[in-house]
Amino acid sequence: MKKFAVVAAMATALLGSTSVFAADLEVTHWWTSAGEAAAVAEFARVFEEETGNHWVDSALAGSGTGANPVIISRIIGGDPMGATQMNTGRDAEELIQAGLIRDLTPIADELGVKDFYVDASLLDPCTYDGKIYCFPVNIHSWDWLWLSTKAYEKIGQPVPKDWNEYVASWPALQEAGILPFGLATGWPFSGIPGVLMAGIGGSDLVLAINRDKDAEAVRGPEFRKVAEALDSLRQVVSPETMVPTFGDVGTQLLEGTAAGNIHGDWLQADLQVAGGVPGEDYECLPALGLGDQLSGGGDSFYFPVLPEGTDQAVIDAQTALAKTVISPEAQLAFNLKKGSMPIRTDIDLSGANACMKKALTFLDKGLLPSGDFALSSDTQQQLQDLNTEFLDDDSITVDDYIERYASIIESAD
Amino acid sequence: MADTAVATREGAADTGRPGFLKRTLLHNLPAKIAAIPMMAAVLVVFVGCTIWTVYYSFTNSRLLPTGKFVGFDQYERLFSTSRWNVSVTNLITYGVMSLVFTLGIGFLLAVLMDQKIRLESAFRTIMLYPFALSFIVTGLVWQWIMNPTLGLQGTMRNLGWTNFTFDWIANPRMVLFALLIAGLWQGVGFCMVLMLAGLRGVDEEIWKAARVDGIPTWRTYISIVLPMMRGVLVTAVVLIGSGIVRLYDLVVALTNGGPGISSEVPAKYVYNYMFSGGNIGQGLAAATMMLVTVLIIMIPWAYLEFGGKGRRA
């Protein structure tokens, strides 16, 4: 505790010496790929133009798995940043319990956020004991199947309309020497099982497993179809053909060396930066072309409680930023660059591309709770370990997989 | 014999004299005062944090160490997790191979270097150079070299050897050897320098005596020089051993545990569950098991090495 006091005192001394009116506000995030960086620059621009404060950009490398621990340990260690991005979900739950995150309820009431958020459930992960502690700034969904137009031109087949047609086209693709499914090493695989579950298993299955933690649903016939889809997927994916980053998969799709990929909508930002046009160079199928609901995750902004004695101007800057990130202007500019859906639809989205327009029609049916929302990070880590092992090790049968998945869900909290 | 006699006589004199305790405390007082900060750091940081770690491994703490006592639950879960079991097996396999090869190749290189060759310091620098690189850099370099499509395999195939295969990094059964190559490349040079220092410490007279007796050179190295280098060997084993147990950054940079979970190691499990998994209890249970493993190896060894009093000068 003593160490904490010293660090806090030092931080206070540093913060106290900053200027009076326009405050510097350090913002941490892990938006580092080309498309993401362009999007976050929009937030910074609107914030600086509208409020006159200064956005100090602290981009962290390593996406969620690398940057999240850094952010959490800085907050726990008594060296909080002015604001931070995190995935919408339960990652920050204990920080909130420990009183380390600023209560945004007054700002939320002032703006009337509940009225303009497109789905009130988006605020659920931010709500704790009836108070609001974070603002989701976008809706991201993993539930997209991306297909390469060029690859299907090469084999002379029409671009598939759903997952089943896509699977049926794999043998022809392999014969032509095209990778049926492009995949990057590491975390990009982690979202795929959830997408298969939502697309093939359907909304009820997702709710039963993620929300109700029903292990019997895992042992049921619907989930077996999901596990079998994952099984067929691992037959066409091998470590030798994996590329280093998801951006490289985007390049493969545009070149036509890989035919398809399941990845979140942020892939689209990179496809656009690389000059791809939806409908011409690539096709997008939300919910694998099978379902009618998307599971929504996304990013939220959290504002840590600053150490005692912090300059009021900095706290005011926090307030200003909280209002900025969900303002119509910032929402529009940010999400058009990011390729994600805005959290409010009372803005002019005519600038959105074909894929985002498809997604907006899905929004009316509400969002499915994604794993990020409903499961603790411990459970997510266990499921990810299981999926990673299953992908690589063919000796794990579909039955083993289902049984182990069920036992993780049984012990989930 | 003389050593033992001296030691006994001094021991007898010490305990015999009055004020023995006072003398022990006050003897060389400035040195003892100077050592206090270090001792405090050892007590608080090493001993204190170890106790803290072990204690919280018996709780159900999640992101913050606030959980309730749950007995051995975390350990039960740990040992029913296949990722942990694979990690432990991997570490043992990697550890044994790494220890044997680092010592073996290191000694061999040192002997070659000891043959009064030209440009010795140049060779020594080249051999030691990889040690100046961090494991992260080492891992990234070898990741590119061993990448099947971009690295050595791809290059050779482009040059015409279409059957050339070097895909260890993508092959679950061979990936540990890929780690081993990178680890050896980085660590052998340092081991060689240690061994070389040991070899240089051996008295020239012993070599002359061996030569007079007509003992072949290789036999002199193995039966005479090597036993005389005991101190250097112990140092090398301790350094290599501690490098093996904490193996983490090389794996993260080179394979990130893949393909699948086939190159996972315990330290990575600890990190993943403590930070990205937000489960401190599980992470600390794994950390405690790493500590227990180290102790199981270290205690008998330390007993043999330092236990017999006065056996060594």
Chai-1 contact restraints between the chains, C-beta under 6 A:
chainA,res_idxA,chainB,res_idxB,connection_type,confidence,min_distance_angstrom,max_distance_angstrom,comment,restraint_id
A,T65,B,S276,contact,1.0,0.0,6.0,A-B,restraint_1
A,P69,B,F275,contact,1.0,0.0,6.0,A-B,restraint_2
A,E94,B,L63,contact,1.0,0.0,6.0,A-B,restraint_3
A,E94,B,L64,contact,1.0,0.0,6.0,A-B,restraint_4
A,A98,B,L64,contact,1.0,0.0,6.0,A-B,restraint_5
A,G186,B,N256,contact,1.0,0.0,6.0,A-B,restraint_6
A,P239,B,A170,contact,1.0,0.0,6.0,A-B,restraint_7
A,P239,B,P259,contact,1.0,0.0,6.0,A-B,restraint_8
A,E240,B,P148,contact,1.0,0.0,6.0,A-B,restraint_9
A,E240,B,D167,contact,1.0,0.0,6.0,A-B,restraint_10
A,E240,B,A170,contact,1.0,0.0,6.0,A-B,restraint_11
A,S377,B,G277,contact,1.0,0.0,6.0,A-B,restraint_12
A,S377,B,G278,contact,1.0,0.0,6.0,A-B,restraint_13
A,D378,B,G277,contact,1.0,0.0,6.0,A-B,restraint_14
A,D378,B,G278,contact,1.0,0.0,6.0,A-B,restraint_15
A,D378,B,N279,contact,1.0,0.0,6.0,A-B,restraint_16
A,Q381,B,G277,contact,1.0,0.0,6.0,A-B,restraint_17
A,D385,B,R83,contact,1.0,0.0,6.0,A-B,restraint_18
A,T388,B,G260,contact,1.0,0.0,6.0,A-B,restraint_19
A,T388,B,I261,contact,1.0,0.0,6.0,A-B,restraint_20
A,E389,B,G260,contact,1.0,0.0,6.0,A-B,restraint_21
A,E389,B,I261,contact,1.0,0.0,6.0,A-B,restraint_22
A,D392,B,P259,contact,1.0,0.0,6.0,A-B,restraint_23
A,D392,B,G260,contact,1.0,0.0,6.0,A-B,restraint_24
A,D393,B,G260,contact,1.0,0.0,6.0,A-B,restraint_25
